[in-house]
Amino acid sequence: MNALAEQLVALSQDGIWVIALVFVRISAAMALLPAFGEQVTPMRVKLAAAIAFALIVTPAVMPHMSQAYAQQGWISLLATEVTAGLAIGILFRLFVIALQIAGTVAAQATSLSQIFGGGLGTEPQPAMSTLLVVAGLCLAVMAGLHIRVAEALIMSYEVFPAGQSILAADLTRWGIAQIAQAFSLGLTLAMPFLIASAIYNLALGAINRAMPQLMVALVGAPAISLGGLVLLMIVAPAMISVWLAVFFDAIQMQPGLP
């Protein structure tokens, strides 16, 4: 009985250390996750969400983590787990930045960049960026963001295996690809506003050429602002839907770094 009790105690201690390692990866990712990691989200909510995700993810990755813990120990795994968690969080956060880029470009193209929006606890952004980010996060949460986050965290142990050192070259290449995708997505979402701005400036130039005495800037500035708001009302649902589809498709982490 004493030997059995000692084995159970040892197993429980190992299990606690494994859960702690999973929590380390998840808490590092939680600092950057959309919705969960926003600055306006209370710290207690973030902590509760990290603990909940750790309890969900641990049973799925227990065999891999137990083997890595038995081979390397807790201290040696700490750095790789933190690095993996930050990489996952950055992957998620880049899609929020894509919405910010789309809103900033759209606001700049329609002369609305001077109207700032707040409420997200970050640096001031154009009102269009704030609107798109809030709408995107709300839609993602309603579409099951917590489920996708749990799936991505479990799959991350195939992309970033526990105990395996992450090479800087591989991580850099992977990060550059994700950043390029975020910028491409942001500019693609803002393309209707860029096209409208190009048409507006061409028309304004033609009118100014035909009637030099007309103050086209005074006439055109209200027109482009009103047109930008109307265009936002029309295309915003499609923009958010496209962003959500690309977001959920991209966070399905595939084994191995590119």
Salt bridges, closest charged atoms under 4 A:
GLU38 OE2 - ARG93 NH2 3.11
GLU81 OE1 - ARG25 NE 2.92
ASP170 OD1 - ARG173 NH2 2.83
